[in-house]
Amino acid sequence: MEVHVRVWISVAVAVAGLNWAPTAVASSVERVRNEKVVVTEDTLAPGESEALPVARPSVVVYMSGGNVVTTMSGRPHAEKVKEGETVFQAAGKGALKNGGSSALHFTRIEFLGAGRQETWGMGGLSPHYVMLLENQYVRAYDIKIPAQTFEPQHTHHDRVVVCLSGAELEHILPDGSKQPSTLKTGEVGWRLAATHTGHNFGHTNLWVIAVEPK
């Protein structure tokens, strides 16, 4: 998977003497690009803003908590977000600003398709999962698997996974074969549709946000 990095840096230079100090620094790293989604992992320094995708709807998964100011149609809306919070943003001109005092880290998933009107609900998913949102473009849900436990057999669609707490994992397929599936904290990736039983055989609890484009 090819990874592209775009970095913008603005520097404030003191008029007196040679002292200088960096101001807002924003970065965006492309993690996934296919026919369904474009996924970037982003960091906004305090006071830094990022333009919202005008032509495409998206979902933002916050990988750190903080204060966010979202502006759509010229109307700013400030809110406090938590790690793991997952927010749908409709297509349109706007911006997302870090209104806090520390770096804001998040993943943005842009949807390239027209979506579907059908509703998936909890169909096929483990009853342990928590549904976060669903509309014509996306189904998103929260996955937590404690260390040294199994989850029942279930089915996923193609999906983006945003790992907030990594663990040693394996998937047990319906035929009994096993696939390694370990995730690291902070990992963002693409996984294909599958039916399996999840097994966290490690010593850390798994926490993942799964985002399925329609």
N, C-alpha and C positions, 0 to 999 in steps of 0.2 A: 504494500500500500504506500503510495507516494504521499509524502507529507510536505506541505508548503507552509512557510512561516512568513508572516508579515509583522513587522514591528515598527511602531511610530514612537519617536522620542522627541520631546521638546525640552530645551535647556534654557534656564534663566541665567544670564551672566551679570554679575554685580558690576555696576559702573565704577565703583571705587576699588582699586586694586585688581588682583587677578583671581580673586575668589569667585567660584561659581557653584551652583547647586542645581541638580536635576529636579524638574517639576514632574508633571503627570507623565506616566509611562503606561502605554496600553499595548497588549500583545494579543494576537489571534493566530492559532495554529489549526490548520485544517486536518482533521482526523479521519473523516470518511467522505467519499464522494462516489455516488452510484446513480442509478436511474430513479431512485426514490427520494434520496436525501442528500443534503450537504451538511456536514457536522463540523463545527469548529469549537475549540476549547479556548476560552477567552479570559483575560485578566484585565481589570480596570483599576488603575491607581485612584486614590481619593481625588474627587473632582473631575475625573476623566469621563468622557461620554463616548458612546458607540451608536452609530446610526442603525436603525432597525431595517431589515430587508423590506423594500417597498413593494415588490411584486409577489412575494411569497409569504404565506403564514409560517410560523415557527413555534417551537417550544423551547423555553429556557429551563435548564435544570441547574439550580444553584449548588455549587460545590463548596461554598462557604457562606456563612450568614453575613448580613450587613444591612445598610440603608440604601434603598434604591429609589431613584426618581425616574419614572417613565413618562415621556411626553408623546401624546398622540393628538393630531389635529390642533397643535398649539396649546394643549391643556396638560400641565404637569400633574403627576400623581405620585406622592411620596408614600413609601411603605417600608416596613422592616421585614426582611426575608430571613428564613432559616436554612441551614444546610439541608439539602434534599428537597426543598420546595420546588415545585414544578409548575410552570406558568405558560399557558397558551397565549400567543400574541398574533392577532389578525394581521393580514397584509396591510400596508399603509405607511405613509411617511411618518417618521417619529425618531425618538432617540431614547437610549437607556443610559442613565448617569449614576455613577457611584457617589452617593451622598454621604458616605461614611468616612471614617478616619483611617481605615486599613484597606488593603487590596481586596477586591471583589472577584471571586473566581467562579466561572460558570461555563456550562456547555450549551451551545445553541444548535438546535436541529431544525433546518429549513426543509419544508416539504415541497417536492417538485411535481407531484401529481395533483390531479383534480379532486382526489378524495372519493369517498363512497358514502352514501346515505345510510347504509346498513349499520346496525349496532352490534358490537361484539360482546359488550358487557363482561362478565366473568367467565364466559364460555371457554372451556378448555383449560382454564388456569387453576393453579393450586388454590385451595380455599384459604391458605395462609397469606396470600398476597393481599395488598390493599390497593384498590382502584383509586387513582389520583384524578384522572380526567379522561373524557372520551368525547369526540365530535366527529365530523365527517372526514377529518384529516388524520386523526391519531387516537390511539389508545395508550395510556401511560399508567404504570402501576409500580408499586413499591414492593421489593423482594427482600425479605430478611430470613436467613437460615442460620440458626445458632450452630456453634461449633459442635462437631461430633454427632450431627443429626442428619436424617433423611427428610425429604419432602415427597409427597405422593406423586405418582406419574401425572403429567400434565402436558399441554401443547402450547407452544409459542408460535406466533407469526414472525416473519423477518423483523429484526429489531435493532435499535441502538441500545447499548448497555453503558451506563455511567456508574462506575464502581466507587462508592463512598467509603466502603470498608472491605478490604480484600480478604480472601480465604483460599485455602487449598480445596479444590472441588473436583468432582467427576460427575459425568452424566451416565446413567445406566439406561441403555436403549431398550425398547420392547423385546428385542431378541436376546437380551441378557448381556450383550457386549458393553464395554465401558469406554468412554471418551474422556481424556483429561480436559478440564475446564477451569483451571485455576485463574483467578482474577486478582490483580494488584490494586491497592488503594490508589485512586486517581486515574485508573485506566478507563479509556473511552474507546469503544469499538463497535463493530457490526457483527451480528450473528444471524445465521439463517434459521428459517422455520424448522422446528423439530418437536418430536414427542419424546420425553425422557423422564426419569426419576432423578432428582438432584440429591447429591450426597456431599455434605461439608465434612470432610474427614480431617480437617485441620484443627487448630487450637484458637482460631479467631472467628468471630461472628461475621457473616457476610451481610452486606447492605448494598443493594443495587437498585437504581431506577431504570426500568425498561420502557422504551418508547417505540411503539410499533406504528409505522406509517400505513395508511390505508390506500 
